[in-house]
Amino acid sequence: MRWLGTRWTTSPSRCGDIGRPEIIDALRRIAPVTAIRGNVDIDDWAVAYPETDVVRLAGKSIYVLHDLKTL
């Protein structure tokens, strides 16, 4: 759980460098997950994850990315 503005959220995000798909599987057992791939996520399984995403939480849009240099 983490603080988002004025309330708590239980929606974990993984901003790249997942490492292996089992990490996301474990997080999904806890709550819905938004995950994007990072520079170490180069194996075949990683293509299932986008490089960026937009998440809506608590009425806010959050642009999720791994590397700020890609902006």
Residue pairs with C-beta under 8 A, 6 or more apart in sequence:
1 8
1 9
1 10
2 8
2 9
3 9
4 57
4 58
4 60
5 58
5 60
6 58
7 58
9 57
9 58
10 30
10 31
11 31
11 32
11 33
11 34
11 55
11 57
12 27
12 30
12 31
12 33
12 34
13 33
13 34
13 35
13 55
13 62
13 64
14 23
14 24
14 27
14 33
14 34
14 35
14 36
15 36
15 38
15 64
15 65
15 66
16 36
16 37
16 38
16 39
16 40
16 41
16 65
16 66
16 67
17 38
17 39
17 40
17 41
17 66
18 24
18 35
18 37
18 38
18 40
18 41
18 46
18 49
19 40
19 41
20 45
21 45
24 33
24 35
27 33
27 35
34 53
34 55
34 64
35 49
36 49
36 50
36 51
36 52
36 53
36 64
36 65
36 66
37 46
37 47
37 49
37 50
37 51
37 66
38 66
38 67
39 66
39 67
41 49
51 65
51 66
51 70
52 63
52 64
52 65
52 70
53 63
53 64
54 61
54 62
54 63
54 64
55 61
55 62
55 64
56 62
65 71
